[in-house]
Amino acid sequence: MIRHLRERALAAGAPAEHIDRVLASDASTMLSMLEHLNNEHGGIHAYLDKFGLTHNELQTLVARLCS
């Protein structure tokens, strides 16, 4: 899955060093980020809602990240 995400990000033009840093995050870092989003923004859905994502866009994002 990580390889697939990296390939897609590179194809989209993202810098390789940024992609590698993000994809190398360990579980504790990711859990800390989710905790921060919950405490400061009311969760990931509320955080993304602030940027104007529609319900359909959010569902597409979830499908792409979790498949």
C-alpha positions as CSV (number, residue, x, y, z in Angstrom):
1,M,0.0,0.0,0.0
2,I,2.8,2.4,0.9
3,R,4.5,1.8,-2.5
4,H,1.2,2.5,-4.3
5,L,0.7,5.8,-2.3
6,R,4.3,6.9,-3.0
7,E,3.9,6.2,-6.8
8,R,0.6,8.1,-7.0
9,A,2.1,11.1,-5.1
10,L,5.2,11.1,-7.3
11,A,3.0,11.0,-10.4
12,A,1.0,13.9,-9.0
13,G,4.3,15.9,-8.8
14,A,4.9,15.8,-5.0
15,P,8.6,16.1,-4.0
16,A,10.1,12.7,-3.2
17,E,11.6,13.8,0.1
18,H,8.3,15.1,1.4
19,I,6.5,11.9,0.3
20,D,9.1,9.7,2.0
21,R,8.9,11.7,5.2
22,V,5.1,11.6,5.4
23,L,4.9,7.9,4.5
24,A,7.6,7.0,7.0
25,S,5.5,8.2,10.0
26,D,5.2,5.5,12.6
27,A,2.0,4.6,14.3
28,S,2.6,6.7,17.4
29,T,3.1,9.8,15.3
30,M,-0.1,9.2,13.4
31,L,-2.0,8.6,16.6
32,S,-0.7,11.8,18.0
33,M,-1.8,13.7,14.9
34,L,-5.3,12.2,15.1
35,E,-5.5,13.1,18.8
36,H,-4.5,16.6,18.0
37,L,-7.1,16.9,15.3
38,N,-9.7,15.5,17.8
39,N,-8.7,17.9,20.6
40,E,-8.2,21.1,18.5
41,H,-10.7,20.7,15.7
42,G,-13.3,18.1,16.7
43,G,-11.9,15.3,14.6
44,I,-10.6,14.8,11.1
45,H,-14.1,15.2,9.5
46,A,-14.6,18.6,11.2
47,Y,-11.0,19.7,10.2
48,L,-11.5,18.8,6.6
49,D,-15.0,20.4,6.7
50,K,-13.3,23.7,7.5
51,F,-11.7,23.5,4.1
52,G,-15.0,23.1,2.4
53,L,-14.9,19.4,1.5
54,T,-18.2,18.1,0.5
55,H,-19.5,14.8,1.9
56,N,-18.8,13.1,-1.5
57,E,-15.3,14.5,-1.6
58,L,-14.6,13.2,1.9
59,Q,-16.0,9.8,1.0
60,T,-13.7,9.7,-2.0
61,L,-10.7,10.7,0.1
62,V,-11.5,8.0,2.6
63,A,-11.8,5.4,-0.2
64,R,-8.5,6.4,-1.7
65,L,-6.6,6.4,1.6
66,C,-8.2,3.2,3.0
67,S,-8.2,0.9,0.0
